[in-house]
């Protein structure tokens, strides 16, 4: 998933997809989940993150200027 794509609030994203969006390592996403910064959902063996959670964190990550 490219950073320029919009985040679908109802879609579930994998840890790897979220890591690519934030341009960080997948272990960072796992740490964010463990720390409570990001909420994940584990329906089976993999952890999924709802799009609205990703968007919330993106909105919180905006620095400076207008948040549009």
N, CA, C, O and CB atoms as a CASP TS submission, in Angstrom:
PFRMAT TS
TARGET T0000
AUTHOR 0000-0000-0000
METHOD Language model
MODEL 1
PARENT N/A
ATOM      1  N   UNK     1       0.840  -1.172   0.000  1.00  0.00           N
ATOM      2  CA  UNK     1       0.000   0.000   0.000  1.00  0.00           C
ATOM      3  C   UNK     1       0.888   1.238   0.000  1.00  0.00           C
ATOM      4  O   UNK     1       1.747   1.398   0.867  1.00  0.00           O
ATOM      5  CB  UNK     1      -0.957  -0.004   1.213  1.00  0.00           C
ATOM      6  N   UNK     2       0.679   2.088  -0.953  1.00  0.00           N
ATOM      7  CA  UNK     2       1.464   3.319  -1.039  1.00  0.00           C
ATOM      8  C   UNK     2       0.906   4.363  -0.095  1.00  0.00           C
ATOM      9  O   UNK     2      -0.292   4.380   0.190  1.00  0.00           O
ATOM     10  CB  UNK     2       1.484   3.857  -2.476  1.00  0.00           C
ATOM     11  N   UNK     3       1.777   5.231   0.387  1.00  0.00           N
ATOM     12  CA  UNK     3       1.371   6.265   1.338  1.00  0.00           C
ATOM     13  C   UNK     3       0.368   7.241   0.726  1.00  0.00           C
ATOM     14  O   UNK     3      -0.359   7.912   1.459  1.00  0.00           O
ATOM     15  CB  UNK     3       2.591   7.026   1.835  1.00  0.00           C
ATOM     16  N   UNK     4       0.317   7.331  -0.597  1.00  0.00           N
ATOM     17  CA  UNK     4      -0.597   8.269  -1.248  1.00  0.00           C
ATOM     18  C   UNK     4      -2.016   7.715  -1.329  1.00  0.00           C
ATOM     19  O   UNK     4      -2.947   8.470  -1.607  1.00  0.00           O
ATOM     20  CB  UNK     4      -0.095   8.605  -2.645  1.00  0.00           C
ATOM     21  N   UNK     5      -2.204   6.418  -1.092  1.00  0.00           N
ATOM     22  CA  UNK     5      -3.535   5.836  -1.117  1.00  0.00           C
ATOM     23  C   UNK     5      -4.313   6.277   0.112  1.00  0.00           C
ATOM     24  O   UNK     5      -3.744   6.487   1.183  1.00  0.00           O
ATOM     25  CB  UNK     5      -3.461   4.303  -1.189  1.00  0.00           C
ATOM     26  N   UNK     6      -5.624   6.413  -0.059  1.00  0.00           N
ATOM     27  CA  UNK     6      -6.433   6.749   1.106  1.00  0.00           C
ATOM     28  C   UNK     6      -6.678   5.490   1.927  1.00  0.00           C
ATOM     29  O   UNK     6      -6.650   4.375   1.405  1.00  0.00           O
ATOM     30  CB  UNK     6      -7.775   7.400   0.683  1.00  0.00           C
ATOM     31  N   UNK     7      -6.914   5.683   3.192  1.00  0.00           N
ATOM     32  CA  UNK     7      -7.150   4.575   4.097  1.00  0.00           C
ATOM     33  C   UNK     7      -8.649   4.342   4.193  1.00  0.00           C
ATOM     34  O   UNK     7      -9.398   5.259   4.529  1.00  0.00           O
ATOM     35  CB  UNK     7      -6.535   4.848   5.495  1.00  0.00           C
ATOM     36  N   UNK     8      -9.092   3.133   3.905  1.00  0.00           N
ATOM     37  CA  UNK     8     -10.500   2.760   4.021  1.00  0.00           C
ATOM     38  C   UNK     8     -10.785   2.464   5.494  1.00  0.00           C
ATOM     39  O   UNK     8     -10.215   1.523   6.045  1.00  0.00           O
ATOM     40  CB  UNK     8     -10.844   1.518   3.109  1.00  0.00           C
ATOM     41  N   UNK     9     -11.646   3.237   6.141  1.00  0.00           N
ATOM     42  CA  UNK     9     -11.870   3.064   7.573  1.00  0.00           C
ATOM     43  C   UNK     9     -12.480   1.718   7.950  1.00  0.00           C
ATOM     44  O   UNK     9     -12.365   1.300   9.102  1.00  0.00           O
ATOM     45  CB  UNK     9     -12.754   4.153   8.069  1.00  0.00           C
ATOM     46  N   UNK    10     -13.120   1.036   7.020  1.00  0.00           N
ATOM     47  CA  UNK    10     -13.764  -0.243   7.318  1.00  0.00           C
ATOM     48  C   UNK    10     -12.907  -1.453   6.948  1.00  0.00           C
ATOM     49  O   UNK    10     -13.238  -2.580   7.315  1.00  0.00           O
ATOM     50  CB  UNK    10     -15.079  -0.326   6.594  1.00  0.00           C
ATOM     51  N   UNK    11     -11.826  -1.231   6.237  1.00  0.00           N
ATOM     52  CA  UNK    11     -10.949  -2.328   5.821  1.00  0.00           C
ATOM     53  C   UNK    11      -9.997  -2.694   6.958  1.00  0.00           C
ATOM     54  O   UNK    11      -9.635  -1.844   7.771  1.00  0.00           O
ATOM     55  CB  UNK    11     -10.150  -1.942   4.548  1.00  0.00           C
ATOM     56  N   UNK    12      -9.596  -3.962   7.009  1.00  0.00           N
ATOM     57  CA  UNK    12      -8.578  -4.398   7.948  1.00  0.00           C
ATOM     58  C   UNK    12      -7.248  -4.500   7.210  1.00  0.00           C
ATOM     59  O   UNK    12      -7.173  -5.085   6.130  1.00  0.00           O
ATOM     60  CB  UNK    12      -8.963  -5.758   8.603  1.00  0.00           C
ATOM     61  N   UNK    13      -6.199  -3.926   7.798  1.00  0.00           N
ATOM     62  CA  UNK    13      -4.866  -3.917   7.206  1.00  0.00           C
ATOM     63  C   UNK    13      -3.937  -4.828   7.992  1.00  0.00           C
ATOM     64  O   UNK    13      -4.080  -4.977   9.205  1.00  0.00           O
ATOM     65  CB  UNK    13      -4.301  -2.489   7.157  1.00  0.00           C
ATOM     66  N   UNK    14      -2.992  -5.431   7.297  1.00  0.00           N
ATOM     67  CA  UNK    14      -1.992  -6.260   7.957  1.00  0.00           C
ATOM     68  C   UNK    14      -0.929  -5.365   8.588  1.00  0.00           C
ATOM     69  O   UNK    14      -0.820  -4.182   8.265  1.00  0.00           O
ATOM     70  CB  UNK    14      -1.349  -7.255   6.956  1.00  0.00           C
ATOM     71  N   UNK    15      -0.163  -5.943   9.477  1.00  0.00           N
ATOM     72  CA  UNK    15       0.938  -5.202  10.098  1.00  0.00           C
ATOM     73  C   UNK    15       1.895  -4.704   9.025  1.00  0.00           C
ATOM     74  O   UNK    15       2.374  -3.572   9.102  1.00  0.00           O
ATOM     75  CB  UNK    15       1.690  -6.086  11.126  1.00  0.00           C
ATOM     76  N   UNK    16       2.179  -5.528   8.030  1.00  0.00           N
ATOM     77  CA  UNK    16       3.100  -5.136   6.974  1.00  0.00           C
ATOM     78  C   UNK    16       2.564  -3.954   6.172  1.00  0.00           C
ATOM     79  O   UNK    16       3.320  -3.046   5.826  1.00  0.00           O
ATOM     80  CB  UNK    16       3.369  -6.312   6.050  1.00  0.00           C
ATOM     81  N   UNK    17       1.265  -3.957   5.873  1.00  0.00           N
ATOM     82  CA  UNK    17       0.672  -2.849   5.128  1.00  0.00           C
ATOM     83  C   UNK    17       0.764  -1.543   5.923  1.00  0.00           C
ATOM     84  O   UNK    17       1.068  -0.491   5.361  1.00  0.00           O
ATOM     85  CB  UNK    17      -0.795  -3.159   4.788  1.00  0.00           C
ATOM     86  N   UNK    18       0.504  -1.615   7.219  1.00  0.00           N
ATOM     87  CA  UNK    18       0.590  -0.421   8.060  1.00  0.00           C
ATOM     88  C   UNK    18       2.039   0.052   8.154  1.00  0.00           C
ATOM     89  O   UNK    18       2.305   1.254   8.128  1.00  0.00           O
ATOM     90  CB  UNK    18       0.021  -0.704   9.471  1.00  0.00           C
ATOM     91  N   UNK    19       2.963  -0.883   8.263  1.00  0.00           N
ATOM     92  CA  UNK    19       4.391  -0.534   8.318  1.00  0.00           C
ATOM     93  C   UNK    19       4.809   0.187   7.035  1.00  0.00           C
ATOM     94  O   UNK    19       5.557   1.163   7.093  1.00  0.00           O
ATOM     95  CB  UNK    19       5.260  -1.807   8.528  1.00  0.00           C
ATOM     96  N   UNK    20       4.341  -0.278   5.893  1.00  0.00           N
ATOM     97  CA  UNK    20       4.666   0.368   4.623  1.00  0.00           C
ATOM     98  C   UNK    20       4.074   1.777   4.569  1.00  0.00           C
ATOM     99  O   UNK    20       4.716   2.702   4.072  1.00  0.00           O
ATOM    100  CB  UNK    20       4.148  -0.476   3.441  1.00  0.00           C
ATOM    101  N   UNK    21       2.865   1.939   5.074  1.00  0.00           N
ATOM    102  CA  UNK    21       2.219   3.248   5.072  1.00  0.00           C
ATOM    103  C   UNK    21       3.006   4.249   5.919  1.00  0.00           C
ATOM    104  O   UNK    21       3.189   5.399   5.520  1.00  0.00           O
ATOM    105  CB  UNK    21       0.779   3.132   5.591  1.00  0.00           C
ATOM    106  N   UNK    22       3.472   3.803   7.090  1.00  0.00           N
ATOM    107  CA  UNK    22       4.236   4.674   7.979  1.00  0.00           C
ATOM    108  C   UNK    22       5.729   4.670   7.671  1.00  0.00           C
ATOM    109  O   UNK    22       6.512   5.369   8.314  1.00  0.00           O
ATOM    110  CB  UNK    22       4.017   4.260   9.410  1.00  0.00           C
ATOM    111  N   UNK    23       6.109   3.870   6.676  1.00  0.00           N
ATOM    112  CA  UNK    23       7.515   3.746   6.266  1.00  0.00           C
ATOM    113  C   UNK    23       8.412   3.393   7.449  1.00  0.00           C
ATOM    114  O   UNK    23       9.418   4.049   7.715  1.00  0.00           O
ATOM    115  CB  UNK    23       7.999   5.049   5.619  1.00  0.00           C
ATOM    116  N   UNK    24       8.010   2.332   8.147  1.00  0.00           N
ATOM    117  CA  UNK    24       8.787   1.850   9.278  1.00  0.00           C
ATOM    118  C   UNK    24       8.811   0.322   9.252  1.00  0.00           C
ATOM    119  O   UNK    24       8.167  -0.305   8.411  1.00  0.00           O
ATOM    120  CB  UNK    24       8.201   2.375  10.620  1.00  0.00           C
ATOM    121  N   UNK    25       9.544  -0.253  10.164  1.00  0.00           N
ATOM    122  CA  UNK    25       9.671  -1.699  10.274  1.00  0.00           C
ATOM    123  C   UNK    25       8.406  -2.296  10.897  1.00  0.00           C
ATOM    124  O   UNK    25       7.758  -1.659  11.727  1.00  0.00           O
ATOM    125  CB  UNK    25      10.914  -2.070  11.111  1.00  0.00           C
ATOM    126  N   UNK    26       8.064  -3.502  10.498  1.00  0.00           N
ATOM    127  CA  UNK    26       6.872  -4.146  11.045  1.00  0.00           C
ATOM    128  C   UNK    26       6.978  -4.350  12.557  1.00  0.00           C
ATOM    129  O   UNK    26       5.958  -4.409  13.245  1.00  0.00           O
ATOM    130  CB  UNK    26       6.639  -5.485  10.357  1.00  0.00           C
ATOM    131  N   UNK    27       8.192  -4.457  13.075  1.00  0.00           N
ATOM    132  CA  UNK    27       8.367  -4.604  14.521  1.00  0.00           C
ATOM    133  C   UNK    27       7.937  -3.326  15.260  1.00  0.00           C
ATOM    134  O   UNK    27       7.467  -3.392  16.395  1.00  0.00           O
ATOM    135  CB  UNK    27       9.838  -4.941  14.849  1.00  0.00           C
ATOM    136  N   UNK    28       8.098  -2.184  14.619  1.00  0.00           N
ATOM    137  CA  UNK    28       7.644  -0.922  15.225  1.00  0.00           C
ATOM    138  C   UNK    28       6.128  -0.950  15.392  1.00  0.00           C
ATOM    139  O   UNK    28       5.610  -0.505  16.416  1.00  0.00           O
ATOM    140  CB  UNK    28       8.072   0.300  14.356  1.00  0.00           C
ATOM    141  N   UNK    29       5.418  -1.468  14.401  1.00  0.00           N
ATOM    142  CA  UNK    29       3.960  -1.566  14.481  1.00  0.00           C
ATOM    143  C   UNK    29       3.569  -2.505  15.612  1.00  0.00           C
ATOM    144  O   UNK    29       2.635  -2.221  16.362  1.00  0.00           O
ATOM    145  CB  UNK    29       3.364  -2.054  13.141  1.00  0.00           C
ATOM    146  N   UNK    30       4.276  -3.619  15.737  1.00  0.00           N
ATOM    147  CA  UNK    30       4.012  -4.563  16.842  1.00  0.00           C
ATOM    148  C   UNK    30       4.243  -3.889  18.200  1.00  0.00           C
ATOM    149  O   UNK    30       3.483  -4.115  19.143  1.00  0.00           O
ATOM    150  CB  UNK    30       4.919  -5.820  16.711  1.00  0.00           C
ATOM    151  N   UNK    31       5.284  -3.068  18.298  1.00  0.00           N
ATOM    152  CA  UNK    31       5.546  -2.344  19.546  1.00  0.00           C
ATOM    153  C   UNK    31       4.437  -1.333  19.836  1.00  0.00           C
ATOM    154  O   UNK    31       4.026  -1.172  20.985  1.00  0.00           O
ATOM    155  CB  UNK    31       6.907  -1.627  19.476  1.00  0.00           C
ATOM    156  N   UNK    32       3.950  -0.646  18.782  1.00  0.00           N
ATOM    157  CA  UNK    32       2.869   0.321  18.963  1.00  0.00           C
ATOM    158  C   UNK    32       1.615  -0.380  19.487  1.00  0.00           C
ATOM    159  O   UNK    32       0.907   0.160  20.337  1.00  0.00           O
ATOM    160  CB  UNK    32       2.564   1.052  17.634  1.00  0.00           C
ATOM    161  N   UNK    33       1.343  -1.577  18.979  1.00  0.00           N
ATOM    162  CA  UNK    33       0.188  -2.340  19.440  1.00  0.00           C
ATOM    163  C   UNK    33       0.396  -2.754  20.897  1.00  0.00           C
ATOM    164  O   UNK    33      -0.510  -2.611  21.719  1.00  0.00           O
ATOM    165  CB  UNK    33      -0.045  -3.586  18.542  1.00  0.00           C
ATOM    166  N   UNK    34       1.574  -3.262  21.215  1.00  0.00           N
ATOM    167  CA  UNK    34       1.875  -3.689  22.585  1.00  0.00           C
ATOM    168  C   UNK    34       1.791  -2.528  23.576  1.00  0.00           C
ATOM    169  O   UNK    34       1.394  -2.713  24.727  1.00  0.00           O
ATOM    170  CB  UNK    34       3.266  -4.317  22.644  1.00  0.00           C
ATOM    171  N   UNK    35       2.164  -1.335  23.124  1.00  0.00           N
ATOM    172  CA  UNK    35       2.150  -0.147  23.985  1.00  0.00           C
ATOM    173  C   UNK    35       0.763   0.500  24.065  1.00  0.00           C
ATOM    174  O   UNK    35       0.551   1.411  24.865  1.00  0.00           O
ATOM    175  CB  UNK    35       3.162   0.873  23.476  1.00  0.00           C
ATOM    176  N   UNK    36      -0.173   0.037  23.247  1.00  0.00           N
ATOM    177  CA  UNK    36      -1.511   0.616  23.255  1.00  0.00           C
ATOM    178  C   UNK    36      -1.668   1.830  22.360  1.00  0.00           C
ATOM    179  O   UNK    36      -2.723   2.464  22.355  1.00  0.00           O
ATOM    180  CB  UNK    36      -1.879   0.987  24.638  1.00  0.00           C
ATOM    181  N   UNK    37      -0.639   2.160  21.608  1.00  0.00           N
ATOM    182  CA  UNK    37      -0.701   3.309  20.693  1.00  0.00           C
ATOM    183  C   UNK    37      -1.597   3.012  19.490  1.00  0.00           C
ATOM    184  O   UNK    37      -2.178   3.919  18.895  1.00  0.00           O
ATOM    185  CB  UNK    37       0.713   3.688  20.213  1.00  0.00           C
ATOM    186  N   UNK    38      -1.698   1.744  19.148  1.00  0.00           N
ATOM    187  CA  UNK    38      -2.481   1.282  18.006  1.00  0.00           C
ATOM    188  C   UNK    38      -3.207   0.018  18.442  1.00  0.00           C
ATOM    189  O   UNK    38      -2.615  -0.849  19.085  1.00  0.00           O
ATOM    190  CB  UNK    38      -1.575   1.021  16.741  1.00  0.00           C
ATOM    191  N   UNK    39      -4.495  -0.092  18.094  1.00  0.00           N
ATOM    192  CA  UNK    39      -5.250  -1.282  18.478  1.00  0.00           C
ATOM    193  C   UNK    39      -5.307  -2.266  17.324  1.00  0.00           C
ATOM    194  O   UNK    39      -5.626  -1.901  16.192  1.00  0.00           O
ATOM    195  CB  UNK    39      -6.670  -0.906  18.927  1.00  0.00           C
ATOM    196  N   UNK    40      -4.995  -3.508  17.623  1.00  0.00           N
ATOM    197  CA  UNK    40      -5.039  -4.570  16.633  1.00  0.00           C
ATOM    198  C   UNK    40      -6.126  -5.575  16.964  1.00  0.00           C
ATOM    199  O   UNK    40      -6.661  -5.587  18.072  1.00  0.00           O
ATOM    200  CB  UNK    40      -3.691  -5.265  16.538  1.00  0.00           C
ATOM    201  N   UNK    41      -6.441  -6.405  16.007  1.00  0.00           N
ATOM    202  CA  UNK    41      -7.475  -7.425  16.120  1.00  0.00           C
ATOM    203  C   UNK    41      -6.853  -8.725  15.641  1.00  0.00           C
ATOM    204  O   UNK    41      -6.273  -8.765  14.556  1.00  0.00           O
ATOM    205  CB  UNK    41      -8.768  -7.053  15.291  1.00  0.00           C
ATOM    206  N   UNK    42      -6.961  -9.786  16.425  1.00  0.00           N
ATOM    207  CA  UNK    42      -6.335 -11.051  16.057  1.00  0.00           C
ATOM    208  C   UNK    42      -7.396 -12.139  15.923  1.00  0.00           C
ATOM    209  O   UNK    42      -7.692 -12.845  16.887  1.00  0.00           O
ATOM    210  CB  UNK    42      -5.271 -11.457  17.099  1.00  0.00           C
ATOM    211  N   UNK    43      -7.972 -12.273  14.716  1.00  0.00           N
ATOM    212  CA  UNK    43      -9.019 -13.277  14.513  1.00  0.00           C
ATOM    213  C   UNK    43      -8.475 -14.710  14.405  1.00  0.00           C
ATOM    214  O   UNK    43      -9.231 -15.675  14.525  1.00  0.00           O
ATOM    215  CB  UNK    43      -9.802 -12.943  13.264  1.00  0.00           C
ATOM    216  N   UNK    44      -7.208 -14.837  14.185  1.00  0.00           N
ATOM    217  CA  UNK    44      -6.572 -16.143  14.030  1.00  0.00           C
ATOM    218  C   UNK    44      -5.111 -16.011  14.367  1.00  0.00           C
ATOM    219  O   UNK    44      -4.758 -15.591  15.469  1.00  0.00           O
ATOM    220  CB  UNK    44      -6.755 -16.700  12.598  1.00  0.00           C
ATOM    221  N   UNK    45      -4.262 -16.363  13.433  1.00  0.00           N
ATOM    222  CA  UNK    45      -2.819 -16.300  13.677  1.00  0.00           C
ATOM    223  C   UNK    45      -2.191 -14.956  13.327  1.00  0.00           C
ATOM    224  O   UNK    45      -1.061 -14.687  13.735  1.00  0.00           O
ATOM    225  CB  UNK    45      -2.136 -17.375  12.897  1.00  0.00           C
ATOM    226  N   UNK    46      -2.900 -14.101  12.577  1.00  0.00           N
ATOM    227  CA  UNK    46      -2.314 -12.804  12.237  1.00  0.00           C
ATOM    228  C   UNK    46      -3.072 -11.657  12.872  1.00  0.00           C
ATOM    229  O   UNK    46      -4.260 -11.755  13.179  1.00  0.00           O
ATOM    230  CB  UNK    46      -2.280 -12.622  10.737  1.00  0.00           C
ATOM    231  N   UNK    47      -2.355 -10.578  13.057  1.00  0.00           N
ATOM    232  CA  UNK    47      -2.935  -9.378  13.654  1.00  0.00           C
ATOM    233  C   UNK    47      -3.370  -8.444  12.525  1.00  0.00           C
ATOM    234  O   UNK    47      -2.623  -8.204  11.576  1.00  0.00           O
ATOM    235  CB  UNK    47      -1.915  -8.668  14.615  1.00  0.00           C
ATOM    236  N   UNK    48      -4.580  -7.929  12.645  1.00  0.00           N
ATOM    237  CA  UNK    48      -5.112  -6.980  11.676  1.00  0.00           C
ATOM    238  C   UNK    48      -5.446  -5.678  12.383  1.00  0.00           C
ATOM    239  O   UNK    48      -5.767  -5.666  13.571  1.00  0.00           O
ATOM    240  CB  UNK    48      -6.361  -7.552  10.962  1.00  0.00           C
ATOM    241  N   UNK    49      -5.366  -4.585  11.639  1.00  0.00           N
ATOM    242  CA  UNK    49      -5.643  -3.269  12.185  1.00  0.00           C
ATOM    243  C   UNK    49      -6.716  -2.613  11.323  1.00  0.00           C
ATOM    244  O   UNK    49      -6.567  -2.512  10.105  1.00  0.00           O
ATOM    245  CB  UNK    49      -4.351  -2.395  12.244  1.00  0.00           C
ATOM    246  N   UNK    50      -7.795  -2.171  11.958  1.00  0.00           N
ATOM    247  CA  UNK    50      -8.882  -1.531  11.213  1.00  0.00           C
ATOM    248  C   UNK    50      -8.406  -0.185  10.664  1.00  0.00           C
ATOM    249  O   UNK    50      -7.635   0.521  11.315  1.00  0.00           O
ATOM    250  CB  UNK    50     -10.136  -1.340  12.115  1.00  0.00           C
ATOM    251  N   UNK    51      -8.862   0.157   9.483  1.00  0.00           N
ATOM    252  CA  UNK    51      -8.471   1.388   8.813  1.00  0.00           C
ATOM    253  C   UNK    51      -8.702   2.634   9.635  1.00  0.00           C
ATOM    254  O   UNK    51      -7.901   3.567   9.583  1.00  0.00           O
ATOM    255  CB  UNK    51      -9.200   1.511   7.540  1.00  0.00           C
ATOM    256  N   UNK    52      -9.797   2.668  10.402  1.00  0.00           N
ATOM    257  CA  UNK    52     -10.060   3.880  11.208  1.00  0.00           C
ATOM    258  C   UNK    52      -9.003   4.058  12.283  1.00  0.00           C
ATOM    259  O   UNK    52      -8.721   5.189  12.679  1.00  0.00           O
ATOM    260  CB  UNK    52     -11.456   3.811  11.858  1.00  0.00           C
ATOM    261  N   UNK    53      -8.405   2.960  12.773  1.00  0.00           N
ATOM    262  CA  UNK    53      -7.296   3.049  13.729  1.00  0.00           C
ATOM    263  C   UNK    53      -6.051   3.622  13.046  1.00  0.00           C
ATOM    264  O   UNK    53      -5.344   4.457  13.610  1.00  0.00           O
ATOM    265  CB  UNK    53      -6.984   1.655  14.335  1.00  0.00           C
ATOM    266  N   UNK    54      -5.804   3.157  11.826  1.00  0.00           N
ATOM    267  CA  UNK    54      -4.662   3.654  11.056  1.00  0.00           C
ATOM    268  C   UNK    54      -4.836   5.142  10.789  1.00  0.00           C
ATOM    269  O   UNK    54      -3.898   5.919  10.962  1.00  0.00           O
ATOM    270  CB  UNK    54      -4.508   2.875   9.722  1.00  0.00           C
ATOM    271  N   UNK    55      -6.027   5.540  10.369  1.00  0.00           N
ATOM    272  CA  UNK    55      -6.289   6.955  10.075  1.00  0.00           C
ATOM    273  C   UNK    55      -6.152   7.806  11.328  1.00  0.00           C
ATOM    274  O   UNK    55      -5.623   8.915  11.261  1.00  0.00           O
ATOM    275  CB  UNK    55      -7.692   7.130   9.474  1.00  0.00           C
ATOM    276  N   UNK    56      -6.615   7.309  12.468  1.00  0.00           N
ATOM    277  CA  UNK    56      -6.494   8.038  13.733  1.00  0.00           C
ATOM    278  C   UNK    56      -5.026   8.307  14.044  1.00  0.00           C
ATOM    279  O   UNK    56      -4.658   9.418  14.426  1.00  0.00           O
ATOM    280  CB  UNK    56      -7.153   7.248  14.888  1.00  0.00           C
ATOM    281  N   UNK    57      -4.193   7.286  13.878  1.00  0.00           N
ATOM    282  CA  UNK    57      -2.771   7.455  14.158  1.00  0.00           C
ATOM    283  C   UNK    57      -2.116   8.385  13.136  1.00  0.00           C
ATOM    284  O   UNK    57      -1.247   9.180  13.492  1.00  0.00           O
ATOM    285  CB  UNK    57      -2.065   6.094  14.162  1.00  0.00           C
ATOM    286  N   UNK    58      -2.524   8.290  11.879  1.00  0.00           N
ATOM    287  CA  UNK    58      -2.009   9.210  10.857  1.00  0.00           C
ATOM    288  C   UNK    58      -2.362  10.646  11.208  1.00  0.00           C
ATOM    289  O   UNK    58      -1.522  11.541  11.107  1.00  0.00           O
ATOM    290  CB  UNK    58      -2.568   8.851   9.467  1.00  0.00           C
ATOM    291  N   UNK    59      -3.605  10.865  11.621  1.00  0.00           N
ATOM    292  CA  UNK    59      -4.049  12.216  11.986  1.00  0.00           C
ATOM    293  C   UNK    59      -3.254  12.756  13.161  1.00  0.00           C
ATOM    294  O   UNK    59      -2.930  13.943  13.199  1.00  0.00           O
ATOM    295  CB  UNK    59      -5.541  12.220  12.324  1.00  0.00           C
ATOM    296  N   UNK    60      -2.938  11.902  14.114  1.00  0.00           N
ATOM    297  CA  UNK    60      -2.143  12.314  15.279  1.00  0.00           C
ATOM    298  C   UNK    60      -0.697  12.586  14.920  1.00  0.00           C
ATOM    299  O   UNK    60      -0.002  13.300  15.643  1.00  0.00           O
ATOM    300  CB  UNK    60      -2.204  11.253  16.357  1.00  0.00           C
ATOM    301  N   UNK    61      -0.232  12.025  13.809  1.00  0.00           N
ATOM    302  CA  UNK    61       1.166  12.125  13.423  1.00  0.00           C
ATOM    303  C   UNK    61       1.480  13.364  12.600  1.00  0.00           C
ATOM    304  O   UNK    61       2.648  13.648  12.333  1.00  0.00           O
ATOM    305  CB  UNK    61       1.560  10.912  12.658  1.00  0.00           C
ATOM    306  N   UNK    62       0.456  14.104  12.196  1.00  0.00           N
ATOM    307  CA  UNK    62       0.673  15.297  11.380  1.00  0.00           C
ATOM    308  C   UNK    62       1.339  16.376  12.223  1.00  0.00           C
ATOM    309  O   UNK    62       0.890  16.685  13.327  1.00  0.00           O
ATOM    310  CB  UNK    62      -0.662  15.815  10.786  1.00  0.00           C
ATOM    311  N   UNK    63       2.418  16.944  11.688  1.00  0.00           N
ATOM    312  CA  UNK    63       3.135  17.997  12.405  1.00  0.00           C
ATOM    313  C   UNK    63       3.149  19.284  11.580  1.00  0.00           C
ATOM    314  O   UNK    63       3.352  19.246  10.367  1.00  0.00           O
ATOM    315  CB  UNK    63       4.577  17.549  12.729  1.00  0.00           C
ATOM    316  N   UNK    64       2.936  20.401  12.231  1.00  0.00           N
ATOM    317  CA  UNK    64       3.022  21.702  11.587  1.00  0.00           C
ATOM    318  C   UNK    64       1.960  21.936  10.526  1.00  0.00           C
ATOM    319  O   UNK    64       1.387  20.986   9.993  1.00  0.00           O
ATOM    320  CB  UNK    64       4.360  21.862  10.978  1.00  0.00           C
ATOM    321  N   UNK    65       1.702  23.181  10.224  1.00  0.00           N
ATOM    322  CA  UNK    65       0.789  23.564   9.159  1.00  0.00           C
ATOM    323  C   UNK    65      -0.629  23.129   9.423  1.00  0.00           C
ATOM    324  O   UNK    65      -0.964  22.682  10.520  1.00  0.00           O
ATOM    325  CB  UNK    65       1.249  22.997   7.863  1.00  0.00           C
ATOM    326  N   UNK    66      -1.464  23.263   8.404  1.00  0.00           N
ATOM    327  CA  UNK    66      -2.856  22.849   8.502  1.00  0.00           C
ATOM    328  C   UNK    66      -2.958  21.352   8.269  1.00  0.00           C
ATOM    329  O   UNK    66      -2.299  20.813   7.380  1.00  0.00           O
ATOM    330  CB  UNK    66      -3.732  23.619   7.493  1.00  0.00           C
ATOM    331  N   UNK    67      -3.763  20.692   9.044  1.00  0.00           N
ATOM    332  CA  UNK    67      -4.014  19.255   8.883  1.00  0.00           C
ATOM    333  C   UNK    67      -5.189  19.087   7.941  1.00  0.00           C
ATOM    334  O   UNK    67      -6.343  19.052   8.369  1.00  0.00           O
ATOM    335  CB  UNK    67      -4.294  18.558  10.261  1.00  0.00           C
ATOM    336  N   UNK    68      -4.884  18.982   6.634  1.00  0.00           N
ATOM    337  CA  UNK    68      -5.962  18.843   5.631  1.00  0.00           C
ATOM    338  C   UNK    68      -5.903  17.496   5.003  1.00  0.00           C
ATOM    339  O   UNK    68      -6.721  17.183   4.138  1.00  0.00           O
ATOM    340  CB  UNK    68      -5.871  19.921   4.550  1.00  0.00           C
TER
END
